[in-house]
Amino acid sequence: MIKRVVYTALTVLWMIFIFYMSSQSAEVSGGQSDAITRKIIGVFIDNPSVDLVSIVETIIRKLSHFLEYALLSFLSFKTFVSYGISRKRAFVSVIIAILYAISDEIHQYFVPGRACRFFDIFVDSLGSFAGWYINKLFSRKN
């Protein structure tokens, strides 16, 4: 019972976090990405070029997309299993995560400076499969 509540709450909170992050304007989101990128690069290089920052920032942004949907799928899988749904049927966690990714990109279309990017949906979908697969690899057999 406690697992159900915890996994359900974590899944819903993660979905809220994703929605919150995609609600930020391009200016705010870009500023956060730039700051994180510069901190990471700063560990290795004192004065990085604008091109390097741009390349690394793109990688970090796409990796973030991948990881946030991997975690959503992972948490959804755990939630479904905690409610007694078989691990095979818990594949629906991938479908839910992909549908959420699509709705998230549509949502971003209406946020100032943001856009609906099909490549992001693709990256999110790969993350969704990864989250499901990690569960599949490490879950105990019934």
C-alpha atoms as an extended CHARMM CRD file, in Angstrom:
* protein
*
       142  EXT
         1         1  MET       CA              0.0000000000        0.0000000000        0.0000000000  PROA      1               0.0000000000
         2         2  ILE       CA              2.7790000000        2.4380000000        0.9220000000  PROA      2               0.0000000000
         3         3  LYS       CA              4.6370000000        1.6460000000       -2.3180000000  PROA      3               0.0000000000
         4         4  ARG       CA              1.5090000000        2.4830000000       -4.3000000000  PROA      4               0.0000000000
         5         5  VAL       CA              1.1770000000        5.8670000000       -2.6670000000  PROA      5               0.0000000000
         6         6  VAL       CA              4.8780000000        6.6650000000       -2.9380000000  PROA      6               0.0000000000
         7         7  TYR       CA              5.2400000000        5.6220000000       -6.5900000000  PROA      7               0.0000000000
         8         8  THR       CA              1.9990000000        7.3310000000       -7.5840000000  PROA      8               0.0000000000
         9         9  ALA       CA              3.0330000000       10.5370000000       -5.8150000000  PROA      9               0.0000000000
        10        10  LEU       CA              6.5230000000       10.4790000000       -7.3300000000  PROA      10              0.0000000000
        11        11  THR       CA              5.1030000000        9.9150000000      -10.8150000000  PROA      11              0.0000000000
        12        12  VAL       CA              2.6220000000       12.7740000000      -10.4960000000  PROA      12              0.0000000000
        13        13  LEU       CA              5.2470000000       15.0960000000       -8.9880000000  PROA      13              0.0000000000
        14        14  TRP       CA              7.6590000000       14.2670000000      -11.8160000000  PROA      14              0.0000000000
        15        15  MET       CA              4.9610000000       15.0510000000      -14.3820000000  PROA      15              0.0000000000
        16        16  ILE       CA              4.3300000000       18.3810000000      -12.6540000000  PROA      16              0.0000000000
        17        17  PHE       CA              8.0710000000       19.1070000000      -12.7120000000  PROA      17              0.0000000000
        18        18  ILE       CA              8.2440000000       18.3760000000      -16.4560000000  PROA      18              0.0000000000
        19        19  PHE       CA              5.2480000000       20.6500000000      -17.0660000000  PROA      19              0.0000000000
        20        20  TYR       CA              6.7990000000       23.3990000000      -14.9380000000  PROA      20              0.0000000000
        21        21  MET       CA             10.1080000000       23.2080000000      -16.8100000000  PROA      21              0.0000000000
        22        22  SER       CA              8.4040000000       23.3940000000      -20.1920000000  PROA      22              0.0000000000
        23        23  SER       CA              6.2970000000       26.3490000000      -19.0140000000  PROA      23              0.0000000000
        24        24  GLN       CA              9.3870000000       28.5130000000      -18.7230000000  PROA      24              0.0000000000
        25        25  SER       CA              9.9790000000       31.0380000000      -21.4820000000  PROA      25              0.0000000000
        26        26  ALA       CA             12.8280000000       30.4650000000      -23.9150000000  PROA      26              0.0000000000
        27        27  GLU       CA             14.7520000000       33.2430000000      -22.1820000000  PROA      27              0.0000000000
        28        28  VAL       CA             14.5260000000       31.6180000000      -18.7470000000  PROA      28              0.0000000000
        29        29  SER       CA             15.1060000000       28.0840000000      -20.0200000000  PROA      29              0.0000000000
        30        30  GLY       CA             18.0180000000       29.1830000000      -22.1850000000  PROA      30              0.0000000000
        31        31  GLY       CA             19.5710000000       31.0850000000      -19.2960000000  PROA      31              0.0000000000
        32        32  GLN       CA             19.4040000000       28.0290000000      -17.0600000000  PROA      32              0.0000000000
        33        33  SER       CA             20.8890000000       25.7920000000      -19.7500000000  PROA      33              0.0000000000
        34        34  ASP       CA             23.6700000000       28.2760000000      -20.4370000000  PROA      34              0.0000000000
        35        35  ALA       CA             24.5520000000       28.5680000000      -16.7350000000  PROA      35              0.0000000000
        36        36  ILE       CA             24.6650000000       24.7900000000      -16.2660000000  PROA      36              0.0000000000
        37        37  THR       CA             26.6820000000       24.3230000000      -19.4510000000  PROA      37              0.0000000000
        38        38  ARG       CA             29.2340000000       26.9610000000      -18.4750000000  PROA      38              0.0000000000
        39        39  LYS       CA             29.6710000000       25.3880000000      -15.0190000000  PROA      39              0.0000000000
        40        40  ILE       CA             30.2870000000       21.9650000000      -16.5340000000  PROA      40              0.0000000000
        41        41  ILE       CA             32.6720000000       23.2620000000      -19.1920000000  PROA      41              0.0000000000
        42        42  GLY       CA             34.3680000000       25.5040000000      -16.6090000000  PROA      42              0.0000000000
        43        43  VAL       CA             35.6020000000       22.4260000000      -14.7890000000  PROA      43              0.0000000000
        44        44  PHE       CA             37.7190000000       21.5810000000      -17.8390000000  PROA      44              0.0000000000
        45        45  ILE       CA             38.2770000000       24.8360000000      -19.7700000000  PROA      45              0.0000000000
        46        46  ASP       CA             38.7290000000       28.3940000000      -18.4810000000  PROA      46              0.0000000000
        47        47  ASN       CA             37.4830000000       30.3930000000      -21.4730000000  PROA      47              0.0000000000
        48        48  PRO       CA             35.3790000000       28.1950000000      -23.7480000000  PROA      48              0.0000000000
        49        49  SER       CA             34.4780000000       29.3940000000      -27.2210000000  PROA      49              0.0000000000
        50        50  VAL       CA             30.8990000000       30.3150000000      -28.0550000000  PROA      50              0.0000000000
        51        51  ASP       CA             30.7800000000       27.3680000000      -30.4660000000  PROA      51              0.0000000000
        52        52  LEU       CA             31.8690000000       24.9040000000      -27.7830000000  PROA      52              0.0000000000
        53        53  VAL       CA             29.2850000000       26.2400000000      -25.3300000000  PROA      53              0.0000000000
        54        54  SER       CA             26.5920000000       25.9260000000      -28.0010000000  PROA      54              0.0000000000
        55        55  ILE       CA             27.5170000000       22.3280000000      -28.8580000000  PROA      55              0.0000000000
        56        56  VAL       CA             27.7430000000       21.2090000000      -25.2290000000  PROA      56              0.0000000000
        57        57  GLU       CA             24.5020000000       23.0230000000      -24.3670000000  PROA      57              0.0000000000
        58        58  THR       CA             22.6670000000       21.1600000000      -27.1380000000  PROA      58              0.0000000000
        59        59  ILE       CA             24.0160000000       17.8470000000      -25.8500000000  PROA      59              0.0000000000
        60        60  ILE       CA             22.9980000000       18.6920000000      -22.2730000000  PROA      60              0.0000000000
        61        61  ARG       CA             19.4960000000       19.7650000000      -23.3490000000  PROA      61              0.0000000000
        62        62  LYS       CA             18.9070000000       16.5640000000      -25.3290000000  PROA      62              0.0000000000
        63        63  LEU       CA             20.3510000000       14.4270000000      -22.5330000000  PROA      63              0.0000000000
        64        64  SER       CA             17.9880000000       16.1850000000      -20.1220000000  PROA      64              0.0000000000
        65        65  HSD       CA             15.0310000000       15.3280000000      -22.3710000000  PROA      65              0.0000000000
        66        66  PHE       CA             16.1540000000       11.6970000000      -22.5020000000  PROA      66              0.0000000000
        67        67  LEU       CA             16.6560000000       11.4280000000      -18.7360000000  PROA      67              0.0000000000
        68        68  GLU       CA             13.4500000000       13.1800000000      -17.6890000000  PROA      68              0.0000000000
        69        69  TYR       CA             11.3570000000       10.7890000000      -19.7840000000  PROA      69              0.0000000000
        70        70  ALA       CA             13.4200000000        7.7670000000      -18.7720000000  PROA      70              0.0000000000
        71        71  LEU       CA             12.5790000000        8.6470000000      -15.1730000000  PROA      71              0.0000000000
        72        72  LEU       CA              8.9050000000        9.2200000000      -16.0040000000  PROA      72              0.0000000000
        73        73  SER       CA              8.6530000000        5.8130000000      -17.6560000000  PROA      73              0.0000000000
        74        74  PHE       CA             10.6180000000        4.2040000000      -14.8090000000  PROA      74              0.0000000000
        75        75  LEU       CA              8.3220000000        5.6970000000      -12.1600000000  PROA      75              0.0000000000
        76        76  SER       CA              5.1690000000        4.8920000000      -14.1430000000  PROA      76              0.0000000000
        77        77  PHE       CA              6.2930000000        1.2780000000      -14.5090000000  PROA      77              0.0000000000
        78        78  LYS       CA              6.8720000000        1.0250000000      -10.7480000000  PROA      78              0.0000000000
        79        79  THR       CA              3.4690000000        2.5990000000      -10.1280000000  PROA      79              0.0000000000
        80        80  PHE       CA              1.6480000000        0.1250000000      -12.3750000000  PROA      80              0.0000000000
        81        81  VAL       CA              3.4430000000       -2.8680000000      -10.8800000000  PROA      81              0.0000000000
        82        82  SER       CA              2.6260000000       -1.6200000000       -7.3580000000  PROA      82              0.0000000000
        83        83  TYR       CA             -1.0640000000       -1.7770000000       -8.3410000000  PROA      83              0.0000000000
        84        84  GLY       CA             -0.6830000000       -5.4090000000       -9.3930000000  PROA      84              0.0000000000
        85        85  ILE       CA             -0.3870000000       -4.8930000000      -13.1380000000  PROA      85              0.0000000000
        86        86  SER       CA              1.9290000000       -7.4840000000      -14.6660000000  PROA      86              0.0000000000
        87        87  ARG       CA              5.3860000000       -6.4020000000      -15.7670000000  PROA      87              0.0000000000
        88        88  LYS       CA              4.4650000000       -7.2380000000      -19.3620000000  PROA      88              0.0000000000
        89        89  ARG       CA              1.4120000000       -5.0150000000      -19.2560000000  PROA      89              0.0000000000
        90        90  ALA       CA              3.3560000000       -2.2980000000      -17.4600000000  PROA      90              0.0000000000
        91        91  PHE       CA              4.8140000000       -1.5290000000      -20.8930000000  PROA      91              0.0000000000
        92        92  VAL       CA              1.9420000000        0.9350000000      -20.9810000000  PROA      92              0.0000000000
        93        93  SER       CA              4.3050000000        3.1650000000      -18.9720000000  PROA      93              0.0000000000
        94        94  VAL       CA              6.2430000000        3.7570000000      -22.2070000000  PROA      94              0.0000000000
        95        95  ILE       CA              3.0810000000        4.6910000000      -24.0750000000  PROA      95              0.0000000000
        96        96  ILE       CA              2.0190000000        7.0830000000      -21.3290000000  PROA      96              0.0000000000
        97        97  ALA       CA              5.4560000000        8.7100000000      -21.2520000000  PROA      97              0.0000000000
        98        98  ILE       CA              5.4620000000        9.1410000000      -25.0410000000  PROA      98              0.0000000000
        99        99  LEU       CA              1.9540000000       10.6170000000      -25.0000000000  PROA      99              0.0000000000
       100       100  TYR       CA              3.0510000000       12.9700000000      -22.2310000000  PROA      100             0.0000000000
       101       101  ALA       CA              6.0910000000       13.9550000000      -24.3270000000  PROA      101             0.0000000000
       102       102  ILE       CA              3.8180000000       14.7670000000      -27.2620000000  PROA      102             0.0000000000
       103       103  SER       CA              1.4930000000       16.8250000000      -25.0700000000  PROA      103             0.0000000000
       104       104  ASP       CA              4.5090000000       18.5570000000      -23.5230000000  PROA      104             0.0000000000
       105       105  GLU       CA              5.8620000000       19.5990000000      -26.9220000000  PROA      105             0.0000000000
       106       106  ILE       CA              2.4220000000       20.8830000000      -27.9450000000  PROA      106             0.0000000000
       107       107  HSD       CA              2.3090000000       22.8030000000      -24.6570000000  PROA      107             0.0000000000
       108       108  GLN       CA              5.7190000000       24.3560000000      -25.4170000000  PROA      108             0.0000000000
       109       109  TYR       CA              4.3700000000       25.6570000000      -28.7150000000  PROA      109             0.0000000000
       110       110  PHE       CA              2.2520000000       28.1060000000      -26.6920000000  PROA      110             0.0000000000
       111       111  VAL       CA              5.0860000000       29.2270000000      -24.3880000000  PROA      111             0.0000000000
       112       112  PRO       CA              6.8500000000       32.4640000000      -25.4420000000  PROA      112             0.0000000000
       113       113  GLY       CA              9.9550000000       31.7160000000      -27.4990000000  PROA      113             0.0000000000
       114       114  ARG       CA              9.5100000000       27.9480000000      -27.2880000000  PROA      114             0.0000000000
       115       115  ALA       CA              8.5760000000       25.5510000000      -30.0720000000  PROA      115             0.0000000000
       116       116  CYS       CA              7.1520000000       22.1040000000      -30.6970000000  PROA      116             0.0000000000
       117       117  ARG       CA             10.0960000000       19.9970000000      -31.8460000000  PROA      117             0.0000000000
       118       118  PHE       CA              9.5150000000       16.5270000000      -33.2230000000  PROA      118             0.0000000000
       119       119  PHE       CA             13.1440000000       15.6010000000      -32.5930000000  PROA      119             0.0000000000
       120       120  ASP       CA             12.5710000000       16.2470000000      -28.8770000000  PROA      120             0.0000000000
       121       121  ILE       CA              9.6200000000       13.8430000000      -28.9730000000  PROA      121             0.0000000000
       122       122  PHE       CA             11.9370000000       11.2690000000      -30.5540000000  PROA      122             0.0000000000
       123       123  VAL       CA             14.5700000000       11.7870000000      -27.8190000000  PROA      123             0.0000000000
       124       124  ASP       CA             11.8630000000       11.6770000000      -25.1280000000  PROA      124             0.0000000000
       125       125  SER       CA             10.5600000000        8.4290000000      -26.6310000000  PROA      125             0.0000000000
       126       126  LEU       CA             14.0190000000        6.8690000000      -26.5310000000  PROA      126             0.0000000000
       127       127  GLY       CA             14.2520000000        7.8840000000      -22.8730000000  PROA      127             0.0000000000
       128       128  SER       CA             10.8340000000        6.3380000000      -22.2290000000  PROA      128             0.0000000000
       129       129  PHE       CA             11.9880000000        3.0180000000      -23.6700000000  PROA      129             0.0000000000
       130       130  ALA       CA             15.1980000000        3.2320000000      -21.6240000000  PROA      130             0.0000000000
       131       131  GLY       CA             13.2810000000        3.7510000000      -18.3640000000  PROA      131             0.0000000000
       132       132  TRP       CA             11.0730000000        0.7590000000      -19.1180000000  PROA      132             0.0000000000
       133       133  TYR       CA             14.0600000000       -1.3700000000      -20.1190000000  PROA      133             0.0000000000
       134       134  ILE       CA             15.9710000000       -0.5240000000      -16.9260000000  PROA      134             0.0000000000
       135       135  ASN       CA             12.9670000000       -1.7270000000      -14.9340000000  PROA      135             0.0000000000
       136       136  LYS       CA             12.7950000000       -4.8500000000      -17.0600000000  PROA      136             0.0000000000
       137       137  LEU       CA             16.4840000000       -5.6040000000      -16.4930000000  PROA      137             0.0000000000
       138       138  PHE       CA             16.4710000000       -5.1120000000      -12.7570000000  PROA      138             0.0000000000
       139       139  SER       CA             13.0220000000       -6.2190000000      -11.6760000000  PROA      139             0.0000000000
       140       140  ARG       CA             12.6430000000       -9.4940000000       -9.9160000000  PROA      140             0.0000000000
       141       141  LYS       CA             10.7710000000      -12.2930000000      -11.6160000000  PROA      141             0.0000000000
       142       142  ASN       CA              7.2670000000      -13.0610000000      -10.3450000000  PROA      142             0.0000000000
